[in-house]
Amino acid sequence: MQPKRKRRLKIFGIVAGSLLALILYVAYSLGLIVALWDSPAYGNQSPIVSIEIETINWRLPKETRSTFVTTSDAAVIDKIVNTMNSGGRVSNCRCLWSGFVRLTTKSGKLIEVQLVPGHEDGNYDIREGRRRYRIDRHALASALEGAGATLPDFK
C-alpha cells in the first residue's frame, strides 16, 4: 500500500472514530441511549441519615391507604437504600408517580426519588430526574413496610 493512502486511511479512521464517539456521547446525554449497566448509588457520597416516605394511592375509594412516614432508624434506612440501589436502569417514561422517597444525607443534601408503578407485575420503578430504575416490587414493599409505609398496588 502506498504511504499516502495509508496516511489518508489513518486520518479517516481518527475522524470517523471521533465523530462516532461525539454522536454517542450526545445521544447518551440526552437520554436517547440507556446505560443498562447503570444503577443508583444512594448513600455512597454521603451517608443517609433520614428518610421521608410519602405514598399516595390514587385509586378510589378514598379510604385506601396512603402514608407519610419519617424515619432515622439506621437499620431501616440501610434496608431501603440497599433495595433502591439494587435497581437496574431502564428507559424513562412519563407514567404517573405514586409517591416519593426523600433521602437526607449527613451533609444536608435532600434527594427526592419518585415511586412509579412498574410496567410489569413483579416490578416497581424509582425515578430521579431523567433516570429510572426497575426494582423488585416485593423487596421494595418489604423495605418500606419496615418504616411503616405501604406501597400502593395498582394491579
N, C-alpha and C positions, 0 to 999 in steps of 0.2 A: 504494500500500500504506500502511496506517496505521502511524504511528510506533511504537505499542505492539507491533504484530505484528512489525515489523522487529526491534525490540529483543529480543523473545522468540526469534525465529529465530536471532539472533546469539548469544544466551546458550546456546541449544540446541546450536548448532554448536560453540561453545567446549567445552561439557561433553562432547558426543559425541566430539569430536576428542581431548580429554584422556583420556577413558576408553579409546578405541581405542589410543592411544599406551601407556597403562599396561598393557593386556592384551598387546600385542605385546612390550613390554619384559619382562614376567614370563615369557611363553612362550619368548622367546629366552634368558633367564637360566636357565631350567630345561632348556634343550637341546631344546625342542619345535620350534623353528624353527632351521634350519641356515642360517648365512650363507655362501652358496656363494662369495661374493667373498673370504672369509676365507682366508688362507694363513699358514703358520707363519713366524716371523721369528727363527729361532735365530741368535744372534751379533749381533743388531742393538743390543742394550743394552750388552753387554759381550762382547769377542772370546772365542771358544772357544780354549782353549789345549791341551786334551787330550780324547781320545775313547776310551771303552772300548766295545767291541762284543762282545756275547755272543749267539751264535746257537745255537739248540737244535733239532735235528731229532728230533721226537717219534716218527718212524716207526721201525719195526724193519726190519732187524736193527740191533743196537747199534753195529755198525761204521760206520754212516752218520756223515757229518761234522758235528760241532758244533764251534764255535770260540769262543775267548775271546782277544781282541786288544786291546792298548792302544797308542795312537799319539799323538805330539805333533808329527808332521810337518805343517807348516803347509799344504803343497800338498794332502796327503791330507785334512786337516781341511776345507779350503776346498771340495774336491770333494764330500765327504759332506754338509756343511752346505748347500751350494748345491743339491744334489739334494733334500735334505729340505725346503728352503724352496720348491721348485718345486711342492709338493703343493697340491691343491685340497681344500677342506673337504667332507667327506661326513658323512652322519648316522652316529652311533655305533652299534656293535653289541657283542655280547658274545662275539665269536669269541676263541678261544684265541691267545695271543701265541706267537711262535716265537723270541723273542729281545729284546734290549734294546740301545739305543744310549744311553750315558751321556755327556753333554756337560759338561765342566767349564769354566766361564768364568774369565776373568782375575781377576774379583773373588772367585772361590772357590765360586760357586754351582754346585750339581750339578743338571742337568736330565736326568731319566730318561724316555726315549721307548721305547714298546713297538713291536716289529715285529710286524705282523699280516698273514698271507696275505690278499691281496685276494679279493674275491668274483668277480673277473673274471681271466682268464688273464694279461692284459698288465699287471696292477697289483699293487702291494704297498701296504699301508697302514701308516702310523705313527700311534700313539695316545699322546697326552699328556693325562692326566686324562680329561675327558669330550670331548675334541676328537680327531677322527680325520681324517687327510688321506690322499688317494689319490696314489700316486707311481708313475711308470713302473717296472715290475719290472726291466727290463734296465738302466736308468740306475742304480737303487739297487744292483743286484747288482754292476755295474761299479765304482761308488764304494766299496762295501765290500770288493771284491776288491783294490782299491788299498791297503787297510790290511792285507790278508791274511785277511780274514774271508769266509766263504761264506754266502750267503743260502739258507736251506732252501727247496727247491722241493717243494710238496705236490701238484702237478698231475700 
